[in-house]
Amino acid sequence: MAKIKRLQPRLVKGFRDVLGQSVADRERMIARIRSVYDLYGFMPLETPLIEYLDVLGKHLPDTDTPEEGVYSFRNPDDEEWIALRYDLTAPLSRMFAEHRRDLPTPFRRYQIGTVCRYEKPGPGRFRQFTQCDLDTVGAAKMSADVEILCALCDAFEAIGLPRGGYRMKVNNRKIVNGLLEKAGLPLEGGRHLVVNEKPVEVAVIVMRTLDKLDRLGRQGVELLLGEGRKDESGAFIKGAGLSADERRPILDYLDLSLETSGRSEVLQALEEQVGSTKAGGEGVMELREIDRLLSAAGFDEERVAFDPTIIRGLGYYTGPVFEAELTLETVDEDGRPVRFGSVGGGGRYDTLVQRFTGEKVPATGASIGVDRLIEALKLVETGDEEAPLPPVLVTTMDKSLTEEYQRMTFELRAHGIRAEMFHGGGNFKKQLKYADLRGCPAAVIMGSNEFENGRVSIKDLRMGAELSNEIEDHETWRKDQPAQVEVGRNEMVQAILDIFARWKR
């Protein structure tokens, strides 16, 4: 007989499987974020995972054609290019344009869903991830932007982040445009550089470079504004080629975040830097309004700060931009400080819907990146102890007692205790191994002797986990009884609850 070639199980790079408690942690986090979005009066929305490529548009950072950064393919129905959505905002703009006559305006929606991006994966960064979006379409007032900021702050605290453990940072793209104007680098009609055999506006390259400040530092950004720099691999990365005179106002601007702290101080410094330009003056005025409304709502600099270095990579932002940063401190396994970076953000995009309608439709919104946030919170203690416990395991010692084991399992569930009956094969030790792998907090044990005497044994697995490898059979268990109590069959539920209560003490 010919040999059957076995398939090699393998994952696509940048993707992952998520199991057990990790799934539960994500769902719990999403539920808390959703509760805040509901509290603010936003309505839920779902859109398809796939959109036409031109509908998604060319807005990803560090890309110059629609095909870059997305997973795209031909639609067999009409031969047009379609793609997996890379965010939830572009689909929202399509949906609003398509149904705007039937929707209330402003249209306030939240959406929680999966997106995919073909970009370099890294620690906490995956090519498939979950976003929790919050948007208002059809409102030009800065009060709409402020409400987005406040909702995100409340959402972070709802998932267990302490006040001071996060900060929303705010800037305005108009201010950045004013800076580019001051440096003689217009966004349209200016100089071009050839990048990957394609012409790219120098102003766009500068914006992308500024957005890398948190990763490269001031010196790295300064080099990329000039001739270029060597990356970690030693490869030379060509810079924007700015002259010293062109670089000077940009570097002075970057220093603002190092020299100022309070929102009023930042506003004053921005006024001096870019207030003389049309775009910069408008941007400063909008930030002043945001500051007034934040203060009225009781959101101080500890929760929302102004940071001139916030740029945001997506190309559709037109006004205020936001970035959420964790400020909690921790170290990795080698004792090195860990910096989490951005776990969410957004901004105003007043021209995105216009692509479909031909008319300007103001809009603003932001998103929380659930997967990256979960990875970050694994490294810090947030004081959140409400994660549901894994199930109590009802062991199956005697095949003839299967019906009784099932009754016990459903009895525990009826009292709100997560419970699971062991369905596999193997001896008692294997069942304990299974309980250990599942993280079960307790095990229920009943053999034929216990059943005849109307008794049941309860094992506290938190206390006895280290002994499980030494126990070979049920008789050894009965003899040693490590971290175990024996109670009447009708006392089983209370015995489990007593174990849980003992942990809380």
N, C-alpha and C positions, 0 to 999 in steps of 0.2 A: 504494500500500500504506500502511496505517495505521502510524504510528510506534509502536514498542514502547517503553513507558515503562520506563526502567531503574531498578532498585532502588538506593537509596543505601546503601552499606555503612556501618553505624554500630553502635557499642557502646552498651549500656545504661549509664547513668551509674553510676560506682562499680565497674564490672567492667573486666576487661582481658584481653588475650591475652598468653600467656607463651610465649616462643620459645627454641629452641636451648639456649645455655649456661645461661640462667636456669632452665630445666626441669631440666637436669643438676645445677645447684647445689642446687635444692630436693630432688631425689631423694637426692643425696649427704648432705645435712643430715638428711633423714628417716631414712636408713639408719643414721646414727651415733646418732641419738636412740633409734631402735628397738633398737639393740644394747645400750644402757644399760638400757632398760626390760626387755629379755630377761634381762640379767645380774641384775637384781633379782628375777627370778622371776615377773613379771607375764605373763598370757596375752593374746594378741591377740583382738580382737572387732571385728565389723562390724555396724552397724545401718543401716536404710534412711535415705535422704536426706530422706524425707517421713514426717511423723508427724501424727496427729490434733492439731488445735490445742489442745484441752483437755489432751492428754497433755504437750505442751510446757510449758503453764502460763504464768502471768504473772510472769516473773522478770527481764526485761531492765531495765537501768538507764534512768531517765528515761522510763519508760512506765507507763501506768496501766490499759491494757486489753490483752488478749492480741493484738489485731490490730495494735497498734503495734510497730514494730521487726521485724516478720517479713513474709515473702512468703507470703500465704495465699490460698486459693481453695476453691471448692466441689468436693467429691469427686463425680464423676458416678455412682459406684456407689451411694452411700447419701445423697447430698446433705448430708453433714456437712462441716464446715470442716476442711481439712487445710493443712499449711504446711511449707515447707522448714525443716529444723532450724536453730536459731540457735546451738546448741552441741552437744556430745556427751554432756553429763551428764544432761540430761532424758531423752534416749532410753535411756541406761544404766539410769536408775531404772525406766523402763517395762519394759525387758527383764528386769531382775532380779526385779521384782514378778511378772512373767508366768512366769518359769522358776525361781523361787527354790528349789523343792523338788528340782530336779535339779542345782543348782549347789553347789559347795563354799562354805562360809562360814567365814571371810571370803572374799569373791569379789574377786580381784585381777586387774584387767584393764587393758590399754592399748588405745587406739584412735587411729588416724590417719585423718583424713577431712576432707572439705569441709563448711563451714557457711556460711550466708548470713544477713546482717542488713541490714535497711533502716534505715541510719543514715547520718549525714553523712560522706561520704568525705573523706580528707585525705592528706597526705604519709605514705606507708607504710600507710595504712588503706584497705581495700577492702571492698566489700559481699559479696564471696565470698573466703574465705580458708581456709587449711588449719590445723587444730589437731592437736597431738600430746598426747593426754590420758592421764593415769595416775590410777587410782582404786582405792580399797579400800572395799568395801561390806560392812557387818556387823562392823566393828571400832570399838569406842568408845575404845580406849586411845590416848593421845597418841603412842605409839610408831609408830602407823600414819601420823600426820601427819608425824612426823619423817622417816620413810622416804621419803615423797613429796618433802619438802624436799631430802633428800640426793640422791635420784635426779635431780631437776631440776638441782642443782648439777653433778653428774657429767655430765649430758647437755650442759650449756652448755660444759663443758671438753672434751667429746668432739668438739664441732663446731669447736673451735679458739679459744674465748675463753680468755684467760689468767686465772689466779687474780688477783683484784682488778679484772678487767674487767667483772664483773657482781656483783650482790648480791641475795640473796633477802631481802625485807623481810616481817616477820611481825607481825600484830596479832591481836586476838580480838574478834569481834562482841559477845561478852558484856561486854567492857570498854566498848565503844561504848554498849551498852544501859544499862550502869551510869552512864555519863556523861549520857545522856538523862534517866535517872531523877533524877539529881542536879540537873539543870537544870529539873525539873518538866515533862518532855516525854515522857510514856509513849508507847510504840509503838502501843498500842491504847487506844481510848477517850479520846484527847486531842483537842486542837483540830484543826480542819480549815481548809484554805485551798482556794479554788476555783481550779484550774489548768486552762486550756482547757475551761472550763465543767464541770469534774468536781471533786468534793471529794477532797482528798488530805490525809493525816495530816501535820501540821506536823513531827512527828518524822521521817517519811520524807523530807520536803523537806530537813531539816537534814542527814540522812545523805548525801543526794545532793550537797548543797553541800560537805560535808567531803571527799567523794570528788574534788572538783574543785580541791583545794588545789594540786596540782602544776602545774595549768594557770593558775589565777587568782592564786595567791599568797595570803598571809595577808590582805592588805588587801581583795582581791576577795572572799574568803570572808566577811570581817567585814561587808562591805557587803550581801552576799546573806543573811546571817543577820539583818540589820536590814531596812531599807526596800527595798533593792535597789541595782542599779548599771546603768550604761550599758555595753553591749557595744562591740565594735570598730566596729560600724556606726552607733553612736549611739543604737540602740534601748534603751529602758529595760526591764530585766529585774526583775520584781517579786521581792522577797525574802521570807524566812520571817516577817518581822514580829516577831522576838523583842525583848523588852525588854532593857535594859542588864543587869539582874540575871540574866536567862536566858542572855544571851550570855557573861557573865563566865566561868563554869566551862568553857564550850566553848572559848573563846579561850585560857584558861590551859592547857587540855589540848593544844591545837595547839602551844603553845610548848614542850611536852615534847621534841618531836623536834629542836628547835633547841638545847636546853640539855643534852641527854644523848646519850651515844654507846654505851657498852658495854651488853650485855644486862642485867647485874645492876643498873646504874644506872637503866635504863628500868623494870625491875621495881619497884625501890624507889619511883620517882616515881609509877608507876601505882598502887601500893599506897596511897600518900598521897592520890592524886587520887580514886580510885573504889573503893578496897578496902572502904569502909564499906557499899557497896551489895551486895545479894545477887548480882546478875549480875556486877558488876565484880569482886567477890571471887573468884567461880568462874573468871572469865577470867584473872585474875592467877595463880591456882593452876595453871591449865592451861599458861600460858606458862612458869612455873617448871619444870614437868615437861619441857616441850619443851627448855628451856635445858639441863637436866641431861643429857638424852639426846643432844642435839647435841654437847655437850662430850665425852661419852663416845665418840662416833663420830669426833671430831676435826674437827668443823666449827665454826670460830671466827667472830667477828664480821665478818671480812673476807668470808666467804661468806654467812652468815645473820645478819641484824641484826633487832632488834625496833624497830618504828616505829609509834607510836601513831596516826599519820595515815593508815595504810592502812585503807581501809574496804571496797573492792571493791563494784562497782555491782550485781551480780546479787543478786536479792532472796532467794535460798534459803539463804544462808550462815547458820550458827547458832553457830559457834565460831571456832577459829583461821582466819585468812585470810592468804593469801600473795600477794606481788607480786614479780615478777622485773624488775629494772631493770638496764640496761646503764650502767656507770660509765665506759666508754671516752670519751675526749674527742676531738672533731674540729671542723672548721669547714666551712661551706658554701662555695659558689663565691664569695660576696662577703666571705668571711673572718669571718662571724658564727658564734659558738658554736652547735653543734647539740646539742639535748637529745633523746635517743631516747625516754625515758619507758618505760612498761611493755611488755615483750615476752612476758609470760606471767603466770600467777597461778592462784589457786584458793582452796580452803579446805574447811572441814567443813560438811556439809549433812545434818543428822540427821533432817530431816522430809520430804525430797523423796520417798523411797520410800513413806513413810507415806500419801501421798495415795491410793495404790493398795491398800495392805494394811490400813490402819487401825491398824497397829502401828508404833511407832517403830523405825526401822532406821538405826543410825549409819553414816555414810559420810564419806569425805574424799578429795580429789583435787585435781589441778592440771593446767594445760595450757600448752603452749608455742605461741605464735603464729608459725608458720614464716615466713609471708610478710612480716610486719613485721620479724622478726629478719633475714631476708635483706636487706631494704631498708636496714636499719641497718648491717649488716656491709659493704655496698658502699662505705660512706663511711669505713671504718677498715681498718687493716692488722692482721690477726690473726695473721700468720705461718703461715697455713694454705696450703700449696703443693701439696696433693694433688688438686686438681681435674683431672679427665681432660682431656687435650689434644683439640682438634678433630681430625678425621681428616686423614691425609696424602692429598693429591690425586694420583691417577694421571691425568695428562693424556692426551688422545687426539688425537695429531697425524696419524695416518694410518688411514683407515677400514679398510684391509686388515689392520691389526694389532689389530683389536678383540679377537680371542681372546687375543692375547698380553697386552694391557692387563688383561684380566679375570684371566688367570693371575697376573700380578704383584699385582693387588689382593688376590686370595685368599691369595697367599703371605705378604703382609704381615699379613693378619688371622690366619693360622695361627701367626704368631710373636707374637701379642698386640698388634700395632700397629693402631690404628684406621685404616682406609683406605677411600677412596671413589674409584670410577672416574667420570670426567666423562661424563655422559650427555646434556648439552645440545648445542646447535649453536653455531657461531661460531668465530672464529679464536683464535689462541694468546693474544692480549691479553685476549679475553673470558674465557678460562679462568683467566688470572691474576687478573682482576678478581673472578671467582667465588671463587677461593681466598682472596682478601683479605677478601671479605664473610663467608666461612665461618670466617675466622681460622685457616686451615690452617697448620700449622707447617712443612710441607715439601711439595714437589711432585716427582713422578717424571716425567721427560721421556724419551720414546723416539720418534724418527722413523725413517724407513726406513734411513738411513745407520747409526744406532746399532744397529738391529736386525740388519743384515747383518754388523756387526763384533762382535756379542755384547756391546754396551756399553749403559749407561744413565746418564743425567744426573740428579743429585739437587740440587734447589735448596733452600737454607735460606731460607725465606720470612721468618723473623725478621730476618735480616741484609739481605735484599734487597727487603723490602716497599716501601721508598720509591722503588725503581727500576722497579717494575712498570708504572707509567703511561707510562714512556718507551720500553718495548719494544713494537715493532709486530708482529714476526713471529718465527718459529722461527729463521731465519737470523741475525737480530740477536742472539738469545739465545745461539746457538752461538758467535758471534764474541766477544761481550763476557764471557759466563759470569760474571755477578755473583753472588757468594755461592753458587757452584755447584761441584760436583765431578763428574767422570766416572769411573765404575768399571765393572768387569765385571758382566755381567748376574747372575752368581751371587753378587756382593758387594752387591747392592742393599739387602738387609735390614740388613746390618752397617753400611752407610753411613748409613742412617736412624738406627740406634741410636747411632752415633758423634756425629751432630748433637745428639740428645737429651742425650747425656752431656756434650757441650761446654757446653750451656746450664747444666747443674747445677754445673759448675765455675765 
